[in-house]
Amino acid sequence: MSHTATAEQISLARSLFDSFGAGNLDVWQSKLAPDFTFGYPGMRYGEGIAAARTFNEPFNAAFTDWNTVVRNAAVDGDTILMRMTVSFTHSSPLALPDGVLPPKNARCDVEVAMLVQVRDGKIVREETLWNVPELVAQIKGQQ
């Protein structure tokens, strides 16, 4: 049976975005289980904390002034599902597989869905879904 998420569960689930806001992925990494797996846009079946950190570091470097607003959150057993609006400033170059997007120093707003599985107070699986083409269009449209 699903129920509304508690503040503690929401905080754990959104720790990636909160650590981006703090400019420090160590906060997020400290909440991950040793057998952590993940799914992100462009890397659906990732394994390991080091691989996840490597994937996230370019975004952490390119986007500053993060603000995360949780719109909805629910829990089912060990799974937390959230819908969020994430806002940030594109303040440094962003390296993507098809090239580098230069900074525009403008705000971007992205809708995000996140599913987090927890075991013993640690995140064992994170699935983050956001519309990368929408994000790129916002960045490129602010030239």
LOZA-538405 format. One line per 5 residues: number of its first residue (from 1); their letters; for each residue x, y, z of N, C-alpha, C, CB. Coordinates in nm, 4 decimals, padded with zeros to 6 digits, always signed. Glycine has a CB too. Example, Ala and Ser with C-alpha at 12.3 -4.5 7.8 and 13.67 -1.06 7.14 Angstrom:
2
1	AS	+01.3190,-00.5690,+00.7800,+01.2300,-00.4500,+00.7800,+01.3200,-00.3300,+00.7800,+01.1308,-00.4473,+00.9046 ~ +01.2850,-00.2250,+00.7080,+01.3670,-00.1060,+00.7140,+01.2900,+00.0030,+00.7870,+01.4084,-00.0598,+00.5725
//
This chain:
143
1	MSHTA	+00.0841,-00.1176,+00.0000,+00.0000,+00.0000,+00.0000,+00.0887,+00.1241,+00.0000,-00.0957,-00.0003,+00.1216 ~ +00.0567,+00.2208,-00.0836,+00.1386,+00.3413,-00.0893,+00.0843,+00.4451,+00.0078,+00.1429,+00.3981,-00.2328 ~ +00.1733,+00.5307,+00.0532,+00.1338,+00.6385,+00.1422,+00.2239,+00.7586,+00.1177,+00.1402,+00.5938,+00.2902 ~ +00.1859,+00.8701,+00.1740,+00.2620,+00.9927,+00.1560,+00.3995,+00.9786,+00.2216,+00.1854,+01.1134,+00.2147 ~ +00.5003,+01.0270,+00.1541,+00.6370,+01.0187,+00.2034,+00.6580,+01.1131,+00.3214,+00.7361,+01.0511,+00.0913
6	TAEQI	+00.7439,+01.0709,+00.4142,+00.7802,+01.1558,+00.5269,+00.8913,+01.2520,+00.4847,+00.8247,+01.0703,+00.6483 ~ +00.9139,+01.3545,+00.5653,+01.0200,+01.4513,+00.5367,+01.1559,+01.3823,+00.5310,+01.0216,+01.5627,+00.6430 ~ +01.1791,+01.2838,+00.6182,+01.3070,+01.2114,+00.6197,+01.3264,+01.1307,+00.4910,+01.3141,+01.1177,+00.7422 ~ +01.2213,+01.0655,+00.4436,+01.2305,+00.9880,+00.3199,+01.2529,+01.0790,+00.1998,+01.1038,+00.9045,+00.2997 ~ +01.1838,+01.1919,+00.1961,+01.2014,+01.2882,+00.0872,+01.3443,+01.3412,+00.0877,+01.1002,+01.4050,+00.0998
11	SLARS	+01.3959,+01.3742,+00.2044,+01.5319,+01.4263,+00.2154,+01.6340,+01.3253,+00.1632,+01.5633,+01.4627,+00.3609 ~ +01.6175,+01.1994,+00.2009,+01.7090,+01.0960,+00.1530,+01.7001,+01.0826,+00.0013,+01.6783,+00.9611,+00.2204 ~ +01.5797,+01.0757,-00.0519,+01.5610,+01.0568,-00.1957,+01.6161,+01.1738,-00.2767,+01.4136,+01.0379,-00.2269 ~ +01.5998,+01.2947,-00.2289,+01.6436,+01.4102,-00.3074,+01.7864,+01.4535,-00.2762,+01.5503,+01.5257,-00.2838 ~ +01.8611,+01.3706,-00.2057,+01.9961,+01.4075,-00.1640,+02.0876,+01.4403,-00.2821,+02.0567,+01.2956,-00.0826
16	LFDSF	+02.0672,+01.3765,-00.3979,+02.1491,+01.4103,-00.5146,+02.1316,+01.5573,-00.5505,+02.1121,+01.3209,-00.6351 ~ +02.0074,+01.6013,-00.5611,+01.9816,+01.7395,-00.6006,+02.0223,+01.8378,-00.4914,+01.8344,+01.7578,-00.6345 ~ +02.0054,+01.7992,-00.3657,+02.0489,+01.8856,-00.2568,+02.2006,+01.9000,-00.2553,+01.9999,+01.8311,-00.1230 ~ +02.2730,+01.7916,-00.2875,+02.4192,+01.8023,-00.2908,+02.4644,+01.8861,-00.4098,+02.4835,+01.6626,-00.2969 ~ +02.3907,+01.8800,-00.5218,+02.4196,+01.9712,-00.6331,+02.4051,+02.1155,-00.5847,+02.3245,+01.9438,-00.7544
21	GAGNL	+02.2975,+02.1416,-00.5122,+02.2735,+02.2765,-00.4608,+02.3845,+02.3237,-00.3690,+02.1419,+02.2816,-00.3873 ~ +02.4425,+02.2306,-00.2944,+02.5532,+02.2637,-00.2047,+02.6874,+02.2617,-00.2776,+02.5566,+02.1664,-00.0871 ~ +02.6863,+02.2189,-00.4050,+02.8106,+02.2103,-00.4815,+02.9024,+02.1010,-00.4304,+02.8829,+02.3424,-00.4781 ~ +02.8446,+01.9940,-00.3719,+02.9250,+01.8922,-00.3076,+02.8578,+01.7558,-00.3208,+02.9479,+01.9271,-00.1602 ~ +02.9093,+01.6721,-00.4099,+02.8520,+01.5388,-00.4294,+02.8856,+01.4423,-00.3151,+02.9011,+01.4809,-00.5605
26	DVWQS	+02.9745,+01.4804,-00.2248,+03.0079,+01.3933,-00.1125,+02.8857,+01.3675,-00.0236,+03.1210,+01.4550,-00.0298 ~ +02.7996,+01.4679,-00.0083,+02.6787,+01.4529,+00.0732,+02.5930,+01.3409,+00.0161,+02.5982,+01.5857,+00.0790 ~ +02.5686,+01.3445,-00.1133,+02.4900,+01.2422,-00.1817,+02.5587,+01.1058,-00.1716,+02.4686,+01.2805,-00.3294 ~ +02.6879,+01.1029,-00.2014,+02.7615,+00.9769,-00.2016,+02.7552,+00.9088,-00.0655,+02.9067,+01.0005,-00.2415 ~ +02.7543,+00.9852,+00.0422,+02.7508,+00.9273,+00.1768,+02.6196,+00.8548,+00.2053,+02.7725,+01.0360,+00.2805
31	KLAPD	+02.5173,+00.8787,+00.1253,+02.3864,+00.8170,+00.1455,+02.3647,+00.6933,+00.0589,+02.2780,+00.9175,+00.1171 ~ +02.4669,+00.6544,-00.0167,+02.4538,+00.5415,-00.1090,+02.5048,+00.4117,-00.0472,+02.5291,+00.5702,-00.2384 ~ +02.4348,+00.3023,-00.0777,+02.4773,+00.1694,-00.0347,+02.5957,+00.1242,-00.1203,+02.3598,+00.0675,-00.0447 ~ +02.6811,+00.0378,-00.0669,+02.7968,-00.0101,-00.1445,+02.7585,-00.0757,-00.2772,+02.8759,-00.1086,-00.0620 ~ +02.6407,-00.1378,-00.2837,+02.5962,-00.2051,-00.4065,+02.4998,-00.1182,-00.4882,+02.5288,-00.3380,-00.3718
36	FTFGY	+02.5155,+00.0127,-00.4781,+02.4296,+00.1104,-00.5463,+02.4263,+00.0882,-00.6982,+02.4781,+00.2526,-00.5159 ~ +02.3056,+00.0972,-00.7544,+02.2866,+00.0973,-00.8997,+02.2000,+00.2165,-00.9355,+02.2217,-00.0366,-00.9498 ~ +02.2009,+00.2534,-01.0641,+02.1295,+00.3742,-01.1037,+02.0842,+00.3681,-01.2479,+02.2165,+00.4956,-01.0826 ~ +01.9911,+00.4555,-01.2798,+01.9466,+00.4786,-01.4157,+01.9280,+00.6276,-01.4356,+01.8161,+00.4014,-01.4461 ~ +02.0025,+00.6846,-01.5297,+01.9947,+00.8267,-01.5622,+01.9729,+00.8407,-01.7118,+02.1233,+00.9025,-01.5172
41	PGMRY	+01.9257,+00.9564,-01.7561,+01.9164,+00.9767,-01.9014,+02.0545,+00.9561,-01.9649,+01.8614,+01.1197,-01.9344 ~ +02.0614,+00.8689,-02.0619,+02.1883,+00.8408,-02.1278,+02.2670,+00.7268,-02.0650,+02.2719,+00.9631,-02.1278 ~ +02.2271,+00.6808,-01.9473,+02.2927,+00.5678,-01.8816,+02.1880,+00.4953,-01.7974,+02.4143,+00.6151,-01.7931 ~ +02.1089,+00.4132,-01.8626,+01.9941,+00.3498,-01.7971,+02.0312,+00.2405,-01.6987,+01.9035,+00.2930,-01.8999 ~ +02.1418,+00.1713,-01.7178,+02.1742,+00.0571,-01.6332,+02.3140,+00.0710,-01.5745,+02.1631,-00.0730,-01.7125
46	GEGIA	+02.3322,+00.1740,-01.4949,+02.4630,+00.1977,-01.4354,+02.4810,+00.1243,-01.3042,+02.4841,+00.3447,-01.4142 ~ +02.6056,+00.0897,-01.2759,+02.6381,+00.0195,-01.1516,+02.7556,+00.0869,-01.0836,+02.6698,-00.1290,-01.1787 ~ +02.7416,+00.1060,-00.9548,+02.8528,+00.1527,-00.8738,+02.8512,+00.3013,-00.8450,+02.9791,+00.1183,-00.9402 ~ +02.8991,+00.3328,-00.7267,+02.9038,+00.4718,-00.6812,+02.9980,+00.5539,-00.7691,+02.9484,+00.4790,-00.5337 ~ +03.1146,+00.4996,-00.8027,+03.2120,+00.5747,-00.8836,+03.1550,+00.6089,-01.0206,+03.3420,+00.4941,-00.9000
51	AARTF	+03.0853,+00.5147,-01.0849,+03.0268,+00.5406,-01.2172,+02.9177,+00.6467,-01.2083,+02.9696,+00.4108,-01.2775 ~ +02.8369,+00.6420,-01.1040,+02.7305,+00.7416,-01.0868,+02.7899,+00.8796,-01.0617,+02.6372,+00.7021,-00.9706 ~ +02.8921,+00.8849,-00.9805,+02.9565,+01.0133,-00.9520,+03.0190,+01.0710,-01.0795,+03.0641,+00.9968,-00.8418 ~ +03.0870,+00.9872,-01.1573,+03.1462,+01.0322,-01.2833,+03.0393,+01.0868,-01.3774,+03.2222,+00.9173,-01.3510 ~ +02.9246,+01.0204,-01.3828,+02.8154,+01.0675,-01.4673,+02.7648,+01.2038,-01.4204,+02.7008,+00.9659,-01.4679
56	NEPFN	+02.7505,+01.2235,-01.2896,+02.6893,+01.3443,-01.2344,+02.7835,+01.4638,-01.2223,+02.6335,+01.3136,-01.1005 ~ +02.9130,+01.4420,-01.2156,+03.0076,+01.5520,-01.1949,+02.9984,+01.6632,-01.2998,+03.1469,+01.4976,-01.1938 ~ +02.9838,+01.6331,-01.4302,+02.9732,+01.7438,-01.5265,+02.8522,+01.8345,-01.5019,+02.9658,+01.6883,-01.6671 ~ +02.7406,+01.7762,-01.4581,+02.6215,+01.8570,-01.4290,+02.6430,+01.9405,-01.3037,+02.4975,+01.7672,-01.4121 ~ +02.7068,+01.8807,-01.2040,+02.7362,+01.9529,-01.0813,+02.8277,+02.0721,-01.1090,+02.8004,+01.8593,-00.9785
61	AAFTD	+02.9229,+02.0552,-01.2012,+03.0162,+02.1634,-01.2353,+02.9513,+02.2701,-01.3227,+03.1381,+02.1068,-01.3064 ~ +02.8641,+02.2302,-01.4148,+02.8074,+02.3247,-01.5121,+02.6899,+02.4040,-01.4583,+02.7643,+02.2512,-01.6349 ~ +02.6161,+02.3472,-01.3646,+02.4931,+02.4102,-01.3156,+02.5089,+02.4480,-01.1686,+02.3715,+02.3157,-01.3344 ~ +02.4801,+02.5729,-01.1374,+02.4906,+02.6227,-00.9999,+02.3562,+02.6808,-00.9556,+02.6030,+02.7300,-00.9883 ~ +02.3514,+02.7225,-00.8326,+02.2313,+02.7858,-00.7756,+02.1091,+02.6948,-00.7860,+02.2028,+02.9187,-00.8463
66	WNTVV	+02.1276,+02.5670,-00.7522,+02.0195,+02.4685,-00.7610,+01.9084,+02.5013,-00.6626,+02.0729,+02.3272,-00.7349 ~ +01.7861,+02.4832,-00.7077,+01.6690,+02.4907,-00.6220,+01.5779,+02.3746,-00.6608,+01.5954,+02.6297,-00.6356 ~ +01.5417,+02.2931,-00.5636,+01.4584,+02.1767,-00.5885,+01.3279,+02.1908,-00.5124,+01.5311,+02.0470,-00.5485 ~ +01.2171,+02.1801,-00.5844,+01.0847,+02.1858,-00.5221,+01.0163,+02.0522,-00.5474,+00.9988,+02.3056,-00.5785 ~ +00.9850,+01.9809,-00.4394,+00.9137,+01.8538,-00.4509,+00.7659,+01.8844,-00.4710,+00.9362,+01.7634,-00.3244
71	RNAAV	+00.7099,+01.8358,-00.5815,+00.5681,+01.8579,-00.6141,+00.4790,+01.7478,-00.5568,+00.5494,+01.8657,-00.7660 ~ +00.5238,+01.6240,-00.5661,+00.4507,+01.5085,-00.5134,+00.5520,+01.4061,-00.4668,+00.3544,+01.4474,-00.6206 ~ +00.5158,+01.3310,-00.3636,+00.6010,+01.2216,-00.3172,+00.5136,+01.1149,-00.2536,+00.7083,+01.2724,-00.2165 ~ +00.5492,+00.9905,-00.2795,+00.4773,+00.8773,-00.2219,+00.5763,+00.7662,-00.1927,+00.3649,+00.8277,-00.3167 ~ +00.5377,+00.6802,-00.0992,+00.6220,+00.5682,-00.0590,+00.5416,+00.4396,-00.0718,+00.6749,+00.5867,+00.0865
76	DGDTI	+00.6088,+00.3357,-00.1201,+00.5517,+00.2017,-00.1238,+00.6607,+00.1071,-00.0749,+00.5005,+00.1627,-00.2689 ~ +00.6510,+00.0629,+00.0491,+00.7544,-00.0220,+00.1066,+00.8868,+00.0512,+00.1146,+00.7699,-00.1493,+00.0255 ~ +00.9877,-00.0002,+00.0435,+01.1214,+00.0600,+00.0446,+01.1454,+00.1532,-00.0742,+01.2267,-00.0489,+00.0452 ~ +01.0375,+00.1889,-00.1451,+01.0498,+00.2700,-00.2664,+00.9844,+00.4061,-00.2477,+00.9872,+00.1975,-00.3862 ~ +01.0570,+00.5098,-00.2858,+01.0089,+00.6471,-00.2788,+00.9989,+00.6994,-00.4212,+01.1030,+00.7373,-00.1911
81	LMRMT	+00.8861,+00.7564,-00.4563,+00.8646,+00.8157,-00.5881,+00.8357,+00.9635,-00.5693,+00.7480,+00.7450,-00.6645 ~ +00.9081,+01.0477,-00.6445,+00.8894,+01.1928,-00.6339,+00.8813,+01.2564,-00.7716,+01.0035,+01.2564,-00.5534 ~ +00.8039,+01.3638,-00.7765,+00.8014,+01.4528,-00.8931,+00.8486,+01.5879,-00.8429,+00.6566,+01.4617,-00.9598 ~ +00.9494,+01.6439,-00.9118,+01.0105,+01.7681,-00.8665,+01.0254,+01.8667,-00.9816,+01.1465,+01.7404,-00.8029 ~ +01.0390,+01.9932,-00.9456,+01.0854,+02.0951,-01.0382,+01.2236,+02.1368,-00.9900,+00.9859,+02.2179,-01.0461
86	VSFTH	+01.3218,+02.1276,-01.0779,+01.4588,+02.1630,-01.0442,+01.4971,+02.2846,-01.1283,+01.5571,+02.0427,-01.0688 ~ +01.5491,+02.3862,-01.0609,+01.5935,+02.5092,-01.1276,+01.7405,+02.5304,-01.0960,+01.5084,+02.6329,-01.0827 ~ +01.8138,+02.5836,-01.1938,+01.9561,+02.6082,-01.1745,+02.0032,+02.7075,-01.2788,+02.0377,+02.4766,-01.1826 ~ +02.1263,+02.7565,-01.2600,+02.1892,+02.8475,-01.3552,+02.2973,+02.7712,-01.4306,+02.2488,+02.9729,-01.2832 ~ +02.2959,+02.7833,-01.5629,+02.3996,+02.7206,-01.6454,+02.5182,+02.8164,-01.6469,+02.3477,+02.6892,-01.7927
91	SSPLA	+02.6147,+02.7941,-01.5552,+02.7217,+02.8914,-01.5343,+02.8604,+02.8469,-01.5804,+02.7283,+02.9252,-01.3911 ~ +02.8741,+02.7214,-01.6229,+03.0018,+02.6702,-01.6744,+02.9732,+02.5788,-01.7930,+03.0819,+02.5937,-01.5631 ~ +03.0742,+02.5509,-01.8773,+03.0512,+02.4625,-01.9923,+02.9978,+02.3261,-01.9484,+03.1811,+02.4443,-02.0721 ~ +02.9082,+02.2713,-02.0306,+02.8536,+02.1379,-02.0055,+02.8978,+02.0456,-02.1176,+02.6979,+02.1413,-01.9943 ~ +02.9785,+01.9446,-02.0819,+03.0262,+01.8471,-02.1799,+02.9202,+01.7406,-02.2002,+03.1599,+01.7832,-02.1349
96	LPDGV	+02.8766,+01.7245,-02.3249,+02.7794,+01.6224,-02.3636,+02.8423,+01.5342,-02.4707,+02.6463,+01.6869,-02.4151 ~ +02.7863,+01.4153,-02.4947,+02.8455,+01.3263,-02.5956,+02.8613,+01.3896,-02.7340,+02.7616,+01.2030,-02.6081 ~ +02.7724,+01.4831,-02.7707,+02.7803,+01.5437,-02.9040,+02.8428,+01.6828,-02.9035,+02.6428,+01.5514,-02.9642 ~ +02.9113,+01.7188,-02.7956,+02.9788,+01.8485,-02.7922,+02.9625,+01.9179,-02.6589,+02.9267,+01.9374,-02.9019 ~ +03.0185,+02.0363,-02.6508,+03.0165,+02.1147,-02.5278,+02.9198,+02.2305,-02.5455,+03.1587,+02.1662,-02.4912
101	LPPKN	+02.8323,+02.2481,-02.4466,+02.7411,+02.3624,-02.4464,+02.8038,+02.4725,-02.3617,+02.5990,+02.3228,-02.3917 ~ +02.8340,+02.5879,-02.4231,+02.8944,+02.6961,-02.3456,+02.7946,+02.7521,-02.2449,+02.9446,+02.8078,-02.4386 ~ +02.8432,+02.8098,-02.1356,+02.7526,+02.8637,-02.0339,+02.6755,+02.9840,-02.0857,+02.8304,+02.9024,-01.9088 ~ +02.5505,+02.9949,-02.0413,+02.4650,+03.1073,-02.0809,+02.4317,+03.1964,-01.9622,+02.3360,+03.0561,-02.1449 ~ +02.4693,+03.1517,-01.8410,+02.4399,+03.2259,-01.7192,+02.2925,+03.2629,-01.7087,+02.5245,+03.3510,-01.7132
106	ARCDV	+02.2073,+03.1715,-01.7491,+02.0631,+03.1920,-01.7422,+02.0001,+03.0758,-01.6656,+02.0015,+03.2048,-01.8849 ~ +01.8828,+03.1016,-01.6107,+01.8113,+02.9998,-01.5341,+01.7459,+02.8973,-01.6254,+01.7060,+03.0647,-01.4451 ~ +01.7470,+02.7724,-01.5799,+01.6776,+02.6621,-01.6470,+01.5840,+02.5980,-01.5459,+01.7788,+02.5566,-01.7056 ~ +01.4700,+02.5520,-01.5923,+01.3735,+02.4811,-01.5089,+01.3417,+02.3485,-01.5754,+01.2439,+02.5654,-01.4870 ~ +01.3562,+02.2390,-01.5001,+01.3362,+02.1061,-01.5547,+01.2449,+02.0271,-01.4608,+01.4721,+02.0332,-01.5751
111	EVAML	+01.1488,+01.9573,-01.5197,+01.0645,+01.8660,-01.4430,+01.1372,+01.7328,-01.4324,+00.9235,+01.8485,-01.5094 ~ +01.1392,+01.6753,-01.3127,+01.2137,+01.5538,-01.2855,+01.1228,+01.4534,-01.2148,+01.3394,+01.5841,-01.2002 ~ +01.1352,+01.3281,-01.2530,+01.0732,+01.2183,-01.1784,+01.1859,+01.1326,-01.1244,+00.9743,+01.1337,-01.2683 ~ +01.1739,+01.0929,-00.9986,+01.2793,+01.0138,-00.9360,+01.2172,+00.9000,-00.8563,+01.3680,+01.1021,-00.8450 ~ +01.2743,+00.7825,-00.8747,+01.2360,+00.6654,-00.7984,+01.3596,+00.6181,-00.7230,+01.1779,+00.5527,-00.8907
116	VQVRD	+01.3480,+00.6043,-00.5925,+01.4613,+00.5668,-00.5092,+01.4220,+00.4449,-00.4259,+01.5060,+00.6856,-00.4177 ~ +01.5080,+00.3451,-00.4250,+01.4884,+00.2285,-00.3390,+01.5902,+00.2345,-00.2258,+01.5021,+00.0951,-00.4198 ~ +01.5414,+00.2079,-00.1048,+01.6219,+00.2228,+00.0158,+01.6304,+00.0887,+00.0887,+01.5625,+00.3318,+00.1086 ~ +01.7479,+00.0643,+00.1464,+01.7668,-00.0512,+00.2332,+01.8568,-00.0074,+00.3489,+01.8288,-00.1733,+00.1544 ~ +01.8124,-00.0316,+00.4698,+01.8904,+00.0021,+00.5897,+01.9338,+00.1491,+00.5906,+02.0137,-00.0882,+00.5991
121	GKIVR	+01.8455,+00.2380,+00.5467,+01.8736,+00.3810,+00.5505,+01.9669,+00.4316,+00.4419,+01.9306,+00.4150,+00.6807 ~ +02.0023,+00.3464,+00.3458,+02.0904,+00.3862,+00.2350,+02.0185,+00.3660,+00.1024,+02.2232,+00.3052,+00.2375 ~ +02.0548,+00.4452,+00.0036,+01.9964,+00.4339,-00.1301,+02.0661,+00.3200,-00.2034,+02.0095,+00.5683,-00.2097 ~ +01.9883,+00.2208,-00.2489,+02.0455,+00.1090,-00.3234,+02.0191,+00.1215,-00.4732,+01.9893,-00.0227,-00.2718 ~ +01.9148,+00.1971,-00.5101,+01.8819,+00.2178,-00.6518,+01.8221,+00.3566,-00.6678,+01.7829,+00.1083,-00.7041
126	EETLW	+01.8682,+00.4274,-00.7699,+01.8132,+00.5587,-00.8040,+01.7824,+00.5601,-00.9528,+01.9121,+00.6740,-00.7661 ~ +01.6592,+00.5926,-00.9848,+01.6162,+00.6122,-01.1243,+01.5730,+00.7576,-01.1366,+01.4985,+00.5126,-01.1655 ~ +01.6463,+00.8359,-01.2108,+01.6122,+00.9764,-01.2304,+01.5794,+00.9976,-01.3771,+01.7281,+01.0703,-01.1849 ~ +01.4620,+01.0510,-01.4015,+01.4149,+01.0742,-01.5381,+01.3874,+01.2223,-01.5568,+01.2877,+00.9906,-01.5686 ~ +01.4542,+01.2807,-01.6548,+01.4257,+01.4186,-01.6909,+01.4440,+01.4341,-01.8393,+01.5155,+01.5169,-01.6139
131	NVPEL	+01.3817,+01.5342,-01.8924,+01.3764,+01.5538,-02.0361,+01.5021,+01.6285,-02.0823,+01.2481,+01.6312,-02.0759 ~ +01.6023,+01.5534,-02.1242,+01.7292,+01.6138,-02.1669,+01.7104,+01.7037,-02.2892,+01.8321,+01.5043,-02.1983 ~ +01.6334,+01.6627,-02.3926,+01.6133,+01.7554,-02.5055,+01.5506,+01.8886,-02.4633,+01.5253,+01.6898,-02.6106 ~ +01.4584,+01.8849,-02.3667,+01.3991,+02.0084,-02.3159,+01.5043,+02.0953,-02.2487,+01.2860,+01.9772,-02.2177 ~ +01.5904,+02.0337,-02.1689,+01.6967,+02.1075,-02.1031,+01.7915,+02.1704,-02.2045,+01.7737,+02.0161,-02.0092
136	VAQIK	+01.8351,+02.0921,-02.3023,+01.9254,+02.1430,-02.4058,+01.8596,+02.2573,-02.4834,+01.9665,+02.0296,-02.5023 ~ +01.7301,+02.2429,-02.5140,+01.6578,+02.3498,-02.5846,+01.6533,+02.4761,-02.5009,+01.5151,+02.3052,-02.6195 ~ +01.6343,+02.4635,-02.3705,+01.6348,+02.5822,-02.2852,+01.7712,+02.6505,-02.2883,+01.5974,+02.5450,-02.1408 ~ +01.8772,+02.5689,-02.2798,+02.0114,+02.6259,-02.2823,+02.0411,+02.6923,-02.4160,+02.1151,+02.5183,-02.2535 ~ +02.0148,+02.6217,-02.5243,+02.0436,+02.6756,-02.6577,+01.9544,+02.7934,-02.6925,+02.0276,+02.5673,-02.7626
141	GQQ	+01.8316,+02.7925,-02.6407,+01.7384,+02.9022,-02.6690,+01.7735,+03.0307,-02.5992,+01.6006,+02.8628,-02.6306 ~ +01.8674,+03.0239,-02.5052,+01.9051,+03.1423,-02.4294,+02.0369,+03.1997,-02.4783,+01.9143,+03.1097,-02.2817 ~ +02.0591,+03.1890,-02.6093,+02.1838,+03.2406,-02.6673,+02.1729,+03.3883,-02.6934,+02.2183,+03.1674,-02.7968
//
